[in-house]
Amino acid sequence: MSTPSLLTNLLPSAIPIISMIVSIISAGIAWRMRQHAIKIQLIEYKRVIRITSAQINSLWNDVIQEAHFAKVKSSTLDVDDSYFERINSVVDIANKGQKNLAKITAEYKKREKGLTIKGAVEETLTLEEMRISVEGDLQRIRNEFGFYLD
């Protein structure tokens, strides 16, 4: 049997094998690209979580600062004790909020290494809800006490 006829006989059976090898390689490349995309998404979610946590902490600090400012400013006015009690209540709520945020952050740090996309999305949504709530608290304080640090 001559070499060209041997190749001609093997060629029909080699094409499916080569096609299968190319498909396996393509699937491997696609899988690696998906894994890389997931890692990039997780990095982005972790960044958003850190930034949002810092924003919430800053907002709580603003709440405390506004309350203390209201207390100082109102000390020169003729206000009743219930006014100061409301201000102190706001400070207590803000301090509890900061402690709660610290606890949430510590729990997140424990879970961060094994975080999945689903977990990161849930964490982000929870923090966004908290941020919106704290922004509302800050606005209520500004409206109730009528003092602004701006």
Secondary structure by P-SEA (a helix, b strand, c coil): ccaaaaaaaaaaaaaaaaaaaaaaaaaaaaaaaaaaaaaaaaaaaaaaaaaaaaaaaaaaaaaaaaaaaaaaaaccccccaaaaaaaaaaaaaaaaaaaaaaaaaaaaaaacccccaaaaaaaaaaaaaaaaaaaaaaaaaaaacccccc
